[in-house]
Amino acid sequence: MVKRAVLLKTIYLCATLLVAGSLLYAILPGRFAGIPTGGLMAFVVALLFILLVVAGLLSRARVGELERKNLLLEEVLATKSTVLFCHFDKQLTLSRIVFKPTASISQFRPLAMGKRLPDVLPSDHPFVADCEKALAGQHVTSERIIGNRPYLCHSFPEKNAFNRIVGVSCIAIDQSEAARLNAQLSLAGKVVDSAGEAIIVSDARRKVLSVNQAFKRITGFNPSEVVGCRFFAAGSFAMPFGQLRELVTALREKGQWEGEVTGKRKNGESYAAKLQVSTIRDKDVLTHYLVTFVDISGIKQSQEELRYIAHHDHLTGMPNRRLFLDRLDLAIKRARRRGSLLALYFIDLDNFKIINDAFGHKVGDDLLAHVAKELSNTLRETDTIARFAGDEFTVVVEDVKDNKEIIAIAQKILQCFEQPFEVDGQVVEAGASVGISVFPEDGDTVDELISSADAAMYQAKESGKKRYFYLNEFLHKGANAMLIYPSELRMAIVKRQFELLYQPQVNLSTGRVVGCEALIRWHHHGKEVLLPSEFLPFAEEKGLINDIGAWVARTAISQFAEWRSKGMDLSAIAMNVSSGQMDETRLLETIGETLNDTGMSPDIVTLEIPELVALTDMRRTRKFIKNAARLNLRCAIDEFGSTGESYSVMKDLSVDLIKLDQKLLRASTSRNDVRALLSAIVALSRLLKFEVSAVGVEHLSQLDKLTELGFNLAQGYYFAKPMTAEQFATFYASYDRGDFTLTSAG
């Protein structure tokens, strides 16, 4: 349009010149008389050519000027900002002013129609200088403040058809909105760079366009190293196929996905990241991806530490009760699925409270840590070893083959306690009792297996500690015996299959034999001689213990009376009392009747109550001791020190005698701390006015130590093994003559 308008003007100008020349030639022919017609025509054509060239040059410059103005006009029309149009003549007098859109005229009050710009603004004002440059033919673009707002000003010369400058036009575009948007973009950029999250912006093909500073801090990669890469490669994210498929589906359906992934830093180090991927769309067309992630390695590590603390014992580092129960449950499910056997071992340290009291809790804690280490070194890595509670440990062994393997593992566990432990410079001797239960024979659930193993462990303790108890093995060895116990126990007394053996008790002050302990044996037909632990628990279970106890009381007191009648100067006979006998009065009644029948004094009888039995029900124990005292019978606590609650026994029970557990006696020969403990027990006994006896004396060094400590009585193999009544009488006579040869019970 601009070019065509200029061309038409040029043609019009040439035509006008041609017509004007023709008219002059016709009106004034005399003036051109001397000029040949041909020469005149040549002159006119040359003149027209020159005019056309000049008009072309002028039109081309004019076209360029108009095109620049049109482009500027298009920009102005496209903008939504406030626009000011103004025109000045050659004297810079304002001749026209227009606003787009309607704007507050107060912003432009300094400008007034009909006034010269230099008269309104100072002569050195930048806007005046821009207009003067435009009058000089320059196109000036500058940023100026009009009123209190920023404007982008275009000042350019206005020219007429002959390309002469006739004024100045100014177009000023308000830049407030653009400045605000630029400030927002700048702020957004700073926010992105200051964000703690790593941010990746990619195009629709997932190629990285930009990353922030947090990305560099987390990954170690510079922006230039990842721009153009796929964003998964930029973060070196590793995702399983299933997770990747989940991401793609979520982006397609929801436009967003988040999850935890593993990334790799520039230095090759792996890290855990919380990743979020979002799509950016323009009119439902995918244009960009926004990827953000944070390094959660520290959080993951803290979570793992908390999980470890929640499931492991802080002292030993072993799985605790909670984790053990979970693993046992899983092990049972695997065994049920495979149809295999599973063995559970319940381990309880013997006399742990005594160790704690003697050495202090720190040594006790360190001992538990040593035991845990020893168990871990002995058993397989696949076996689950846990600290169940206090001084209790549990072991789960899967896929055991048979009873032989089950027992072999129990023996390996007990071997961990064969040698004393060296703890903080102290030599600590610790034993353990082990109970065994097997899936599915002893239980089908976690609770059933633990209950069976716990009961087996207590059976091991009652059988003398430092041993294991496995019900299946016991049943296998003595199944026939147990089947005949109810009937044969009833007949054993009638058939006189029971026998009492007697072990001498020596007064350490005088060196004389002053009494004995009565110990029952069962000569079962067709079987070996059975010890009390092999049949008394079942007698108690079948309600036959009181019958057997009455027989023991009558036989022992009658035998004692016979010895006294033969001149043997004995002062006491001791017999054991079981838990079932304390629940009834029959034993005390039988003793009273037998004493009356034999004429013996009640104080010859000492009833020995195991410490564990006494502590099981203190109220019952106190009642039994009180009833015995009414008959002037003496009571003793046997296996003193075996439970770790010895102080409670001494403080709360009014007994006449305590019999030291033989393991303490053995330890006293090599450990100063145990000797100190025994000395304290003797001293306290004197204050409480009861005697102290030692059981299991086997060596002269032990006897010397007991005498030195001030023990009252002693018994053991050093003096004699348990023997028949006839053998005891012989021993008594020979011992009195100074013959100390050990006597066998045969």
Residue pairs with C-beta under 8 A, 6 or more apart in sequence:
2 63
2 66
2 67
2 70
3 59
3 63
6 59
6 62
6 63
6 66
7 59
9 59
9 161
10 52
10 55
10 56
10 59
13 51
13 55
14 48
14 51
14 52
14 55
17 47
17 48
17 51
18 44
18 48
21 44
21 47
25 32
25 40
32 40
35 43
58 162
58 163
61 163
62 159
62 161
62 163
65 156
65 159
68 139
68 156
69 156
72 154
72 171
75 173
76 83
76 100
76 171
76 173
79 173
80 177
81 173
81 174
81 175
81 176
81 177
81 178
82 99
82 100
82 101
82 103
82 149
82 173
82 174
82 176
83 99
83 100
83 171
83 172
83 173
83 174
84 97
84 98
84 99
84 103
84 108
84 146
84 151
84 170
84 171
84 172
85 96
85 97
85 98
85 99
85 100
85 169
85 170
85 171
86 94
86 96
86 97
86 98
86 111
86 169
86 170
86 172
87 94
87 95
87 96
87 97
87 158
87 167
87 168
87 169
87 170
88 94
88 95
88 117
88 131
88 167
88 168
88 169
88 170
89 95
89 166
89 167
90 135
90 165
90 166
90 167
91 116
92 116
92 117
92 118
92 128
92 131
92 132
92 135
92 168
93 114
93 115
93 116
93 117
94 111
94 112
94 113
94 114
94 115
94 116
94 117
95 113
95 114
95 167
97 108
97 111
97 113
99 105
106 147
107 146
107 147
107 148
107 149
108 146
108 147
110 120
110 121
111 117
111 120
112 120
117 127
117 128
117 131
118 128
121 127
121 128
122 128
126 142
126 144
127 144
127 146
127 153
130 140
130 142
130 144
130 153
130 155
130 170
131 155
131 168
131 170
133 140
133 155
134 140
134 155
134 156
134 157
134 168
134 169
134 170
135 157
135 165
135 167
135 168
136 157
137 157
137 165
138 156
138 157
139 154
139 155
139 156
139 157
140 153
140 154
140 155
140 156
141 152
141 153
141 154
141 155
142 152
142 153
142 155
143 150
143 151
143 152
143 153
143 175
144 150
144 151
144 153
144 172
145 151
146 172
149 174
149 175
149 176
150 174
150 175
150 176
150 179
151 172
151 173
151 174
151 175
152 172
152 173
152 175
153 170
153 171
153 172
153 173
154 170
154 171
154 172
155 168
155 169
155 170
156 168
156 169
157 165
157 167
157 168
157 169
158 165
158 166
158 167
158 168
158 169
159 165
159 166
160 166
192 199
192 212
193 212
193 213
193 214
194 213
195 212
195 214
196 214
196 294
197 214
197 292
197 293
197 294
198 211
198 212
198 214
198 215
198 217
198 218
198 219
198 235
198 292
198 293
198 294
198 295
199 211
199 212
199 214
199 215
199 290
199 291
199 292
200 208
200 210
200 211
200 215
200 226
200 231
200 234
200 235
200 289
200 290
200 291
200 292
201 208
201 209
201 210
201 211
201 288
201 289
201 290
201 291
202 208
202 209
202 230
202 231
202 288
202 289
202 291
203 209
203 287
203 288
203 289
204 286
204 287
204 288
204 289
206 230
206 231
206 232
206 289
207 228
207 229
207 230
207 231
208 226
208 227
208 228
208 229
208 230
208 231
208 234
209 227
209 288
210 223
210 227
211 223
211 226
211 227
211 234
215 221
215 223
215 226
215 234
215 235
216 222
216 223
218 263
218 265
218 271
218 273
218 293
218 294
218 295
219 234
219 235
219 236
219 263
219 265
219 266
220 265
220 266
220 267
221 234
221 266
226 233
226 234
231 289
231 291
232 239
235 263
235 273
235 275
235 291
235 293
236 263
236 264
236 265
237 261
237 262
237 263
237 273
237 275
238 261
238 262
238 263
238 264
239 247
239 261
243 259
243 261
246 257
246 259
247 257
247 259
247 277
250 256
250 257
251 257
251 277
251 279
255 278
255 279
255 281
256 276
256 277
256 278
256 279
257 276
257 277
258 274
258 275
258 276
258 277
259 274
259 275
260 272
260 273
260 274
260 275
260 296
261 272
261 273
261 275
261 293
262 270
262 271
262 272
262 273
263 270
263 271
263 272
263 273
263 293
264 270
264 271
265 271
271 295
271 297
272 295
272 296
272 297
272 299
272 300
273 293
273 294
273 295
273 296
274 293
274 294
274 296
275 291
275 292
275 293
276 291
276 292
276 293
277 289
277 290
277 291
278 289
278 290
278 291
279 286
279 288
279 289
279 290
280 286
280 287
280 288
280 289
280 290
281 287
310 322
311 319
311 320
311 322
311 323
312 318
312 319
312 320
312 323
313 319
313 320
313 386
313 387
315 365
315 368
315 369
315 387
316 368
316 369
316 372
316 373
316 387
317 372
318 372
318 376
318 385
318 386
318 387
318 393
319 327
319 384
319 385
319 386
319 387
320 386
320 387
321 386
321 387
321 388
321 389
323 386
324 384
324 386
324 388
324 394
324 396
325 446
327 384
327 386
327 396
328 344
328 384
328 396
328 446
328 449
328 450
329 446
331 342
331 384
331 396
331 398
332 342
332 439
332 444
332 445
332 446
332 449
334 340
334 398
335 341
335 342
335 398
335 399
335 439
335 440
336 439
336 440
338 399
340 398
340 399
340 400
341 399
341 400
341 401
341 402
341 406
341 438
341 439
342 396
342 397
342 398
342 399
342 400
342 438
342 439
342 449
343 396
343 397
343 400
343 406
343 409
343 436
343 437
343 438
343 439
344 394
344 395
344 396
344 436
344 437
344 438
344 439
344 449
344 450
344 452
344 453
345 394
345 395
345 396
345 397
345 409
345 410
345 413
345 434
345 435
345 436
345 453
345 468
346 388
346 392
346 394
346 434
346 435
346 436
346 437
346 450
346 453
346 454
346 456
346 457
347 375
347 392
347 393
347 394
347 395
347 413
347 432
347 433
347 434
347 457
348 391
348 392
348 432
348 433
348 434
348 435
348 457
348 461
349 367
349 368
349 371
349 391
349 392
349 430
349 431
349 432
350 430
350 431
350 432
350 433
350 461
350 465
350 466
350 642
350 663
351 430
351 431
351 641
351 642
351 643
351 644
351 661
351 663
351 664
352 364
352 367
352 390
352 391
352 430
352 644
353 643
353 644
353 645
354 641
354 644
354 646
354 664
354 677
355 363
355 364
355 367
355 428
355 430
356 363
356 364
356 644
357 644
357 647
357 677
358 673
358 674
358 676
358 677
359 423
359 426
359 428
359 673
362 424
363 423
363 424
363 426
363 428
366 423
366 424
367 421
367 423
367 428
367 430
368 387
368 391
370 421
370 423
371 393
371 416
371 417
371 421
371 430
371 432
372 385
372 387
372 393
374 416
374 421
375 385
375 393
375 395
375 413
375 416
376 385
378 412
378 413
378 415
378 416
379 385
379 395
379 397
379 409
379 412
379 413
380 397
382 398
383 395
383 396
383 397
383 398
384 394
384 395
384 396
385 393
385 394
385 395
386 393
386 394
386 395
387 393
388 394
394 450
394 453
395 409
395 413
397 406
397 409
400 406
400 409
400 438
403 470
403 472
403 473
403 476
406 436
406 438
406 470
406 472
407 468
407 470
407 473
410 434
410 436
410 468
410 470
411 468
413 432
413 434
413 468
414 432
414 434
414 466
414 467
414 468
416 432
417 430
417 431
417 432
417 466
420 427
420 428
420 429
420 430
421 427
421 428
421 429
421 430
422 428
426 673
427 670
427 671
429 663
429 667
429 671
431 465
431 466
431 663
432 466
433 457
433 458
433 460
433 461
433 465
433 466
433 467
433 468
433 469
434 457
434 460
434 467
434 468
434 469
435 452
435 453
435 454
435 455
435 456
435 457
435 458
435 459
435 460
435 468
435 469
436 453
436 456
436 468
436 469
436 470
436 471
437 443
437 449
437 450
437 452
437 453
437 456
437 471
438 472
439 449
441 472
442 448
442 449
442 452
442 453
442 471
442 472
443 449
443 450
443 451
443 452
452 471
456 469
456 470
456 471
457 469
459 469
459 537
460 467
460 468
460 469
461 612
462 533
462 537
462 612
463 469
463 533
464 533
465 642
465 663
466 663
475 482
478 534
481 524
481 527
481 530
481 534
481 535
482 538
485 535
485 538
485 539
485 542
486 542
486 544
488 497
488 524
489 535
489 538
489 539
489 542
489 544
489 548
490 544
490 547
491 497
492 498
492 522
492 524
492 548
493 547
493 548
493 551
497 522
497 523
497 524
497 525
498 520
498 521
498 522
498 523
498 548
498 551
498 552
499 520
499 521
499 522
499 523
499 724
500 518
500 519
500 520
500 521
500 552
500 555
500 556
500 559
500 725
501 518
501 519
501 520
501 521
501 722
501 723
501 724
501 745
502 516
502 517
502 518
502 519
502 559
502 573
502 722
502 723
502 724
502 725
502 728
503 516
503 517
503 519
503 715
503 720
503 721
503 722
503 723
504 513
504 515
504 516
504 715
504 719
504 720
504 728
504 731
504 732
504 735
505 513
505 514
505 515
505 516
505 517
505 572
505 574
505 693
505 713
505 714
505 715
506 512
506 513
506 514
506 713
506 714
506 715
506 719
507 513
507 514
507 712
507 713
508 703
508 706
508 707
508 711
508 712
508 713
508 714
509 712
512 569
512 736
513 570
513 719
513 731
513 732
513 735
513 736
514 569
514 570
514 571
514 572
514 713
515 570
515 571
515 572
515 573
515 574
515 604
515 606
515 713
516 570
516 572
516 573
516 574
516 728
517 573
517 574
517 575
517 576
517 608
517 715
517 722
518 552
518 555
518 556
518 559
518 573
518 574
518 575
519 532
519 576
519 722
520 532
520 536
520 548
520 552
521 529
521 530
521 531
521 532
522 529
522 530
522 534
522 535
523 529
524 530
532 576
536 545
536 548
536 578
539 545
539 548
540 578
540 579
540 580
543 580
545 578
545 580
545 581
546 580
546 581
546 584
546 586
546 587
549 577
549 578
549 581
549 586
549 587
549 590
550 586
550 587
550 590
552 575
553 575
553 587
553 590
553 591
553 594
554 590
554 594
556 573
556 575
557 573
557 591
557 594
557 595
557 598
557 600
557 604
557 605
558 594
558 598
559 573
559 725
560 570
560 573
560 598
560 600
560 604
561 598
561 599
561 600
562 725
563 570
563 725
563 728
563 729
563 732
564 570
564 600
566 729
568 729
568 732
570 604
570 732
571 604
572 603
572 604
572 605
572 606
572 634
573 604
573 605
573 606
574 605
574 606
574 607
574 608
574 636
575 605
575 606
575 607
575 608
576 608
576 610
576 638
577 587
577 607
577 608
577 609
577 613
577 624
578 613
579 613
579 616
581 587
582 609
582 613
582 620
582 621
582 624
583 620
585 627
588 627
588 628
588 631
588 633
591 602
591 605
591 631
591 633
592 602
592 631
594 600
595 601
595 602
595 605
601 632
602 631
602 632
602 633
603 632
603 633
603 634
605 633
605 634
606 633
606 634
606 635
606 636
606 656
606 657
607 628
607 633
607 634
607 635
607 636
608 635
608 636
608 637
608 638
608 659
609 621
609 624
609 625
609 635
609 636
609 637
609 638
610 637
610 638
610 639
610 642
611 637
611 638
611 639
611 640
611 641
611 642
611 643
611 645
611 646
611 649
611 661
612 639
612 642
612 643
613 621
614 621
614 637
614 649
614 653
615 621
615 643
615 645
615 648
615 649
618 648
618 652
618 653
621 653
622 652
622 653
622 654
624 635
625 635
625 653
625 654
625 655
628 634
628 635
629 635
629 654
634 656
634 657
635 655
635 656
635 657
636 655
636 656
636 657
636 658
636 659
636 693
637 649
637 653
637 655
637 657
637 658
637 659
638 659
638 695
639 659
639 661
640 646
640 649
640 658
640 659
640 660
640 661
640 681
641 660
641 661
641 663
641 664
641 681
642 661
642 663
646 681
649 655
649 658
650 658
650 681
650 684
650 685
650 688
655 690
656 690
656 691
657 690
657 691
657 692
657 693
657 712
657 713
658 681
658 685
658 690
658 691
658 692
658 693
659 693
659 694
659 695
660 678
660 681
660 692
660 693
660 694
660 695
660 711
661 695
662 694
662 695
662 696
662 716
664 674
664 677
664 678
665 694
665 695
665 696
665 697
665 702
665 706
666 696
666 702
667 674
668 674
668 675
668 678
668 702
668 705
669 699
669 701
669 702
669 705
675 705
675 709
678 709
679 709
679 710
681 692
682 692
682 709
682 710
682 711
685 691
685 692
686 710
691 712
691 713
692 710
692 711
692 712
692 713
693 711
693 712
693 713
693 714
693 715
694 702
694 706
694 711
694 713
694 714
694 715
694 716
695 714
695 715
695 716
696 716
696 717
697 703
697 706
697 714
697 715
697 716
697 717
697 718
697 719
698 716
698 717
698 718
699 718
700 718
702 716
702 718
703 714
703 718
706 714
717 742
718 742
719 735
719 740
719 742
720 731
720 735
720 742
720 743
721 742
721 743
721 744
721 745
722 745
723 731
723 743
723 744
723 745
723 746
724 745
724 746
727 743
727 745
727 746
730 743
731 743
734 741
